[in-house]
Amino acid sequence: MKIIQSFWTKPTYHNSDDANARFNGGWPNQKYAFYSFALSALTINRFYKSNELFTDNRGKELFDDLLELPYSNIHTNLEKINNYHPKLWAFGKLVTCAEQSEPFIHLDNDIFIWDKIPYDIDQYDIIAQNIETNFPGYAKTFKYMLANFDSIPNELINNYYKNGKIQAHNAGFIGGKNNNYFKELYATAKNLIEKNQRHFPHIDIGIFNTIFEQQLGFAITDKNDLKVQYLFDNVQPNFAEIIDLSTVPLISKFIHCIGFAKKSIFACEQIEARLQYHFPEYYKNIKTKLHKLFPDQGFDQEIKPSRLQKIFDFYDFVENVTIEELLTTKFVLKKECIIDFNAEPITIEFTIPYNRKVDKKDLVGWHSILLYFMEPVSIKELYDELSKDEDFLKQFGQDITSFKTRMISFVLEKTLLLEILQPEHVSVSLST
C-alpha cells in the first residue's frame, strides 16, 4: 500500500489568533511541530517502504534539507496553490489526494503508528479514521453557510436533510482504492471555496476546512454508495481513543494528536520523549542542528533526566509486557501522594512531574477509583469487582468491554502522566 503525506507550508507560517489555525502546525512552537513531523515520518518508515511527501518548495527545504526525513520521494506540487487563502489548511491534502492514480492512504503529519494500517482493500472503497456525528464545531458554521453562502453543493444539503444530522468522517487517516472519489471531492470543494470567498470574514475558516474536507467527503461517499472502512469505532467527541499515548503499543497502535491535543503539555512531552526513545541518534543530531538555526525555540531545553528516565522505564515496561501480564500486575499509589479523607469530597495531593508543581484533585468520577490503589491491586482484580456493580457501571456510562479498556488506559495514564501510580513488582521496574 502506498503511503503519502502532504504539507502546504502557507498555513503553517501564517500567525493567527484563530484557535483552529495551523500556525506551527497547531503546536505551541516550532520545536514540537518539527518533532511531530519527524516522529510521524519515522514511525511510518518502520512499517512501509514507500512514504511520499507532497509539499511546496518551502516544504521541501523543511522536510528534506532541514529535518532530513527519509521520504521515498518529495513532490512540490502544492506550489501551485499558494494563491489560496492561508487558512485553508485542508486544501493541500485534497489537491494531493486528487492527484493519486493508485490505491493509497494519506496520513497527517501529527499521526504516529506502531503497526501497519489494516485496510481491507477488497471489501472497502475508502478508509477513514472515524465517523463523526453531530460533533461540536460544525453546526454554527454550517448553519451560516446554509443561510448565506452563494453556492453550496447539493451533496451537503441532501445528506444533512436526509439524515437529520451532521455527519462527517475524520480524515486524519484517509485513502482507498477509489481514486475518482478524491477527484470529485477536490473539484466540489474547490468550487465551494471559490464561489464563497466573500463570506470568509464572517465564518470560522478553521471549521470551514472540516466541512469541505470531512462533512462534504462523507456526503459524497453517501451519495455514491461507497463502502467506507473506519479505523476507529465509537470515537468520543474528545477523541480520547485516538490520543491515548499511555497505552502505546499495547492497545493504541495509531495515535493522532488532533487539534486541541497539541496544546497539551503532556502530549508535547511525549512526542519529544518518543522521538528520543525510538530514534535516539536522529534526535540527538537534529536537536543540535535545530538549536543552532532556531536558538529561541527551546531546542536546548530538554526533559529533566530524572523524569526522562521514568518515562523510558515506563516505555520499556509497556514494550515488553503482554495484556495478560499487565492485567495481573498490581499497581499501588505512590507514597508521596497525600489523600485527605477529611475533605468533602475526598482529595488527593501530588506533584506534577514535568513542572514539579503541587496539584490537588477531587476523588470523584473516575478519580475515585484511585482509592482502591491504597493497597496493591491488579486491573483484573479491580475489574472483576467493579464489573459486578451495575450502579457503578451506570455512573460511568460504560459497557463491560469498553470499561476494561478504559480502566487499563486510566491506570497507565496515571502511571506515565502524573506518576500517581506505580507497579508494585514488575520484571522491568520503574524508577522511584
C-alpha positions in Angstrom: 0.0 0.0 0.0 1.3 3.4 -0.9 1.5 5.8 2.0 1.5 9.6 1.3 1.7 12.7 3.4 1.2 16.3 2.4 2.3 19.7 3.8 1.3 23.0 2.4 3.5 25.5 4.2 1.5 28.7 3.7 -1.0 28.0 6.6 1.9 26.9 8.9 3.7 30.3 8.6 0.5 32.4 8.9 0.2 33.5 12.5 -3.4 34.0 13.7 -5.4 34.2 16.9 -7.8 31.6 15.4 -7.9 28.5 17.6 -8.4 26.4 14.5 -5.5 28.0 12.6 -2.4 25.9 11.7 0.5 28.3 12.7 3.4 25.9 13.7 1.2 23.1 12.6 -1.1 23.8 15.5 1.7 23.1 18.1 2.8 25.6 20.7 6.0 26.4 18.9 8.3 25.2 16.1 10.1 22.7 18.4 7.2 20.5 18.8 6.0 20.9 15.3 9.3 19.7 14.0 9.5 16.8 16.4 5.9 15.8 15.4 6.8 15.9 11.7 9.9 13.8 12.4 8.2 11.2 14.6 5.3 10.8 12.1 7.6 10.1 9.2 10.0 7.9 11.1 7.3 5.7 12.7 5.6 5.3 9.3 9.0 4.4 7.8 9.3 1.4 10.2 6.3 -0.3 8.6 6.2 1.0 5.0 9.0 1.1 2.4 7.3 3.9 0.5 6.1 7.1 2.0 5.9 10.0 -0.4 5.6 13.7 0.6 3.6 16.2 -1.4 4.5 19.8 -0.5 5.8 23.0 -2.0 9.3 24.4 -2.4 9.5 25.7 1.2 8.2 22.4 2.4 10.9 20.5 0.5 13.6 22.7 2.2 12.0 21.9 5.6 11.5 18.2 5.4 14.4 17.3 3.1 17.2 19.8 3.8 16.5 20.7 7.4 14.8 17.7 9.0 16.5 15.2 6.7 13.5 12.8 6.8 13.6 9.5 4.8 10.8 10.1 2.4 11.0 7.9 -0.7 10.0 10.8 -2.9 9.2 14.5 -2.3 7.0 16.4 -4.7 6.5 20.1 -4.9 3.0 20.0 -6.5 1.5 22.3 -3.8 3.5 25.3 -5.0 0.6 25.9 -7.5 -2.0 26.7 -4.8 -0.1 29.5 -3.0 -2.7 32.0 -4.3 -5.3 30.5 -2.0 -6.3 31.8 1.5 -3.7 30.8 4.1 -6.3 29.5 6.5 -7.5 26.8 4.0 -5.1 24.3 5.6 -7.0 21.2 4.4 -7.0 22.2 0.7 -3.4 21.0 0.1 -4.5 17.5 1.2 -7.5 17.5 -1.2 -5.2 18.5 -4.0 -2.7 15.8 -3.2 -5.3 13.0 -2.8 -7.0 14.0 -6.1 -3.7 13.6 -8.0 -3.2 9.9 -7.0 -3.7 7.2 -9.6 -3.4 4.1 -7.4 -4.6 2.9 -4.0 -3.1 4.9 -1.2 -3.5 6.0 2.4 -2.8 9.6 3.4 -1.6 10.3 6.9 -1.5 13.7 8.6 1.8 14.9 10.0 0.6 14.5 13.6 -0.1 10.8 13.2 2.2 8.2 14.7 1.9 4.5 14.0 3.0 1.3 15.8 1.6 -1.2 13.2 0.5 -1.4 9.6 -2.9 0.1 8.9 -5.4 -2.8 8.4 -7.2 -1.5 5.3 -9.3 -4.2 3.7 -8.9 -3.1 0.1 -11.1 -6.0 -1.2 -14.1 -5.0 0.8 -14.0 -1.2 1.0 -13.7 1.6 -1.4 -12.4 4.1 1.1 -10.7 4.0 4.5 -11.1 6.9 7.0 -10.2 7.5 10.6 -13.6 7.5 12.2 -17.2 8.7 11.7 -18.3 12.0 13.4 -22.0 12.5 14.1 -23.1 16.0 15.4 -19.6 16.6 16.7 -19.1 20.1 18.3 -18.0 22.9 16.0 -19.7 22.1 12.7 -23.2 23.4 13.4 -22.6 27.1 13.7 -20.6 27.5 10.6 -22.8 25.1 8.6 -25.9 27.0 9.7 -24.3 30.2 8.4 -23.4 28.5 5.1 -27.0 27.3 4.6 -28.4 30.8 5.2 -25.8 32.9 3.4 -23.5 31.1 1.0 -23.9 31.9 -2.7 -23.4 28.3 -3.6 -23.5 25.0 -1.6 -23.0 21.5 -3.1 -26.2 19.5 -3.3 -24.5 16.6 -1.6 -24.1 18.6 1.6 -27.7 19.8 1.6 -29.2 16.5 0.7 -27.2 14.5 3.2 -28.0 16.9 6.0 -31.7 16.8 5.4 -31.8 13.1 4.6 -30.2 12.1 7.9 -31.3 15.0 10.1 -27.8 15.4 11.5 -24.3 16.5 10.6 -22.1 13.5 9.6 -18.5 13.5 8.6 -15.6 11.2 8.5 -12.4 12.3 10.2 -9.7 12.4 7.5 -6.6 12.2 9.7 -6.3 8.7 8.1 -7.9 8.8 4.6 -7.4 6.9 1.4 -8.6 3.9 -0.5 -8.8 2.4 -4.0 -11.5 4.7 -5.4 -9.4 7.5 -6.9 -12.4 9.0 -8.6 -13.9 9.8 -5.2 -11.0 12.0 -4.3 -11.1 13.8 -7.7 -14.8 14.5 -7.2 -14.2 15.7 -3.6 -11.4 18.1 -4.7 -13.4 19.5 -7.6 -16.6 20.0 -5.5 -14.6 21.6 -2.6 -12.7 23.9 -4.9 -15.9 25.2 -6.4 -17.4 25.7 -2.9 -14.3 27.7 -1.8 -14.0 29.8 -4.9 -17.7 30.8 -5.0 -17.9 31.9 -1.4 -14.7 33.8 -0.6 -16.6 37.0 0.3 -18.0 35.2 3.3 -14.7 34.2 4.8 -14.5 37.2 7.2 -17.9 36.1 8.7 -17.1 32.4 9.4 -14.7 30.3 11.4 -12.5 29.2 8.4 -10.9 26.5 10.5 -14.2 24.8 10.9 -15.0 25.5 7.3 -12.0 23.3 6.5 -13.5 20.4 8.3 -16.8 21.0 6.5 -15.3 21.0 2.9 -12.9 18.1 3.7 -14.8 15.9 6.1 -18.5 16.7 6.0 -18.5 17.0 2.3 -16.3 14.0 2.0 -18.9 11.9 3.9 -21.8 13.3 1.8 -20.1 12.3 -1.4 -19.4 8.7 -0.2 -23.0 8.5 0.9 -24.3 9.8 -2.5 -22.2 7.3 -4.4 -22.9 4.4 -2.1 -19.3 3.8 -1.4 -18.2 1.4 1.3 -16.1 3.1 4.0 -13.9 1.3 6.5 -13.3 3.2 9.7 -10.1 2.6 11.6 -11.7 3.5 14.9 -15.3 2.7 16.0 -17.4 4.7 18.5 -15.0 7.6 18.9 -16.0 10.2 21.5 -16.1 13.9 20.6 -12.9 14.4 22.8 -11.1 11.8 20.7 -9.8 10.1 23.8 -9.3 6.8 22.0 -7.1 8.4 19.3 -4.8 10.5 21.5 -4.2 7.8 24.2 -0.4 7.9 24.2 -0.3 6.0 27.6 -1.3 2.6 26.1 1.1 2.6 23.1 1.8 0.0 21.8 -0.2 -2.4 24.0 -3.6 -1.1 23.0 -3.1 2.0 20.9 -1.4 1.3 17.7 -2.3 4.5 15.9 -2.1 8.0 17.5 -3.5 11.2 16.0 -2.6 14.4 18.0 -5.7 16.1 16.7 -6.3 19.9 17.1 -6.6 20.7 20.8 -4.3 17.7 21.8 -1.3 19.6 20.5 -1.8 22.2 23.2 -1.3 19.6 26.0 2.0 19.9 27.8 1.8 16.1 28.2 1.4 15.5 24.5 4.4 17.8 23.8 6.5 16.0 26.4 5.5 12.6 25.0 6.3 13.5 21.4 9.8 14.6 22.3 10.3 11.6 24.6 9.1 9.1 22.0 11.3 10.6 19.3 14.3 10.4 21.7 13.4 6.8 22.8 12.7 5.2 19.4 15.2 7.3 17.3 18.0 8.4 19.7 20.6 9.1 17.1 18.3 11.1 14.9 17.0 13.1 17.9 20.5 13.9 19.1 21.6 15.1 15.7 18.5 17.1 14.7 18.2 18.8 18.1 21.8 20.1 17.8 21.2 21.3 14.3 17.8 22.9 15.1 19.2 24.7 18.1 21.9 26.4 16.0 19.3 27.5 13.5 16.5 28.4 15.9 18.1 29.4 19.2 14.9 31.0 20.5 12.7 27.9 20.0 13.8 25.9 23.1 15.7 23.2 21.4 18.3 23.5 24.2 15.6 22.7 26.8 15.3 19.0 27.4 13.1 16.9 29.6 14.7 16.6 33.0 16.9 13.5 33.2 15.1 12.1 36.3 11.7 12.5 34.5 13.0 11.2 31.2 14.4 8.0 32.9 11.0 7.3 34.4 9.3 7.8 31.0 11.9 5.5 29.4 11.3 2.9 32.2 7.6 3.1 31.5 8.2 2.6 27.8 10.4 -0.4 28.5 7.6 -1.8 30.6 4.8 -1.5 28.1 7.0 -2.6 25.2 7.8 -5.9 27.0 4.6 -6.8 28.8 1.6 -8.7 27.3 -2.0 -7.6 28.0 -2.5 -10.7 30.2 0.6 -9.8 32.2 -0.5 -6.2 32.5 -3.9 -7.1 33.8 -2.4 -9.2 36.6 0.3 -6.7 37.6 -0.5 -5.0 40.9 -0.4 -1.2 41.0 -0.3 1.0 44.1 -0.4 4.7 44.9 3.0 6.2 45.3 3.8 7.0 48.9 4.3 10.7 48.1 0.6 11.1 47.3 -1.5 12.5 50.1 -5.2 11.6 50.5 -7.3 13.9 52.6 -10.3 12.0 54.0 -11.5 15.0 55.9 -12.1 17.0 52.8 -15.5 17.0 51.1 -15.2 15.4 48.6 -12.0 13.4 49.4 -8.9 14.8 47.6 -5.5 13.6 46.5 -2.5 15.8 46.5 0.5 15.0 44.3 3.4 16.7 42.4 3.1 17.2 38.7 6.2 15.5 37.3 7.0 17.8 34.4 6.9 21.1 36.3 7.2 19.9 40.0 4.1 21.9 41.0 1.8 20.6 43.7 -1.7 19.8 42.4 -4.9 18.5 44.1 -7.8 16.6 42.6 -11.2 15.7 44.0 -11.6 11.9 44.1 -14.9 11.9 42.2 -15.9 10.1 39.0 -13.0 8.1 37.5 -10.6 9.6 40.0 -12.5 7.9 42.8 -11.0 4.6 41.6 -7.6 5.8 42.9 -8.8 4.9 46.4 -8.7 1.2 45.5 -4.9 1.6 44.9 -4.1 2.5 48.6 -3.2 -1.2 48.7 -1.6 -3.1 45.7 -4.4 -4.2 43.4 -4.3 -5.5 39.8 -6.5 -4.2 37.0 -8.1 -7.7 36.7 -9.0 -7.8 40.4 -10.4 -4.3 40.3 -12.3 -5.0 37.1 -13.8 -8.3 38.5 -15.1 -6.4 41.5 -16.4 -3.3 39.8 -18.0 -5.0 36.8 -20.4 -6.7 39.2 -21.7 -3.3 40.4 -24.4 -2.3 37.9 -24.8 1.1 39.7 -21.1 1.8 39.3 -21.1 1.0 35.6 -24.2 3.2 35.0 -22.4 6.0 36.8 -19.7 5.9 34.1 -21.9 5.1 31.2 -19.7 2.2 30.2 -20.4 -1.2 28.7 -18.3 -4.1 30.1 -15.9 -4.3 27.1 -15.1 -0.6 26.9 -14.9 -0.3 30.7 -12.0 -2.8 30.9 -10.1 -0.9 28.1 -10.8 2.4 29.8 -9.6 1.1 33.1 -6.3 0.0 31.5 -5.9 3.4 29.9 -6.7 5.1 33.2 -4.1 3.1 35.2 -1.3 3.6 32.6 -2.1 7.3 32.2 -1.8 7.8 36.0 1.5 5.9 35.9 3.0 7.7 33.0 1.4 11.2 33.0 1.2 12.0 36.7 3.3 9.3 38.4 0.5 8.8 40.9 0.5 5.0 40.4 3.4 2.6 40.1 3.6 -1.2 39.5 4.3 -3.0 42.8 6.6 -5.6 41.2 7.5 -5.8 37.5 10.3 -7.6 35.7 11.3 -4.2 34.2 10.9 -2.0 37.3 10.1 1.7 37.0 12.3 4.2 38.7 11.2 5.6 42.1 
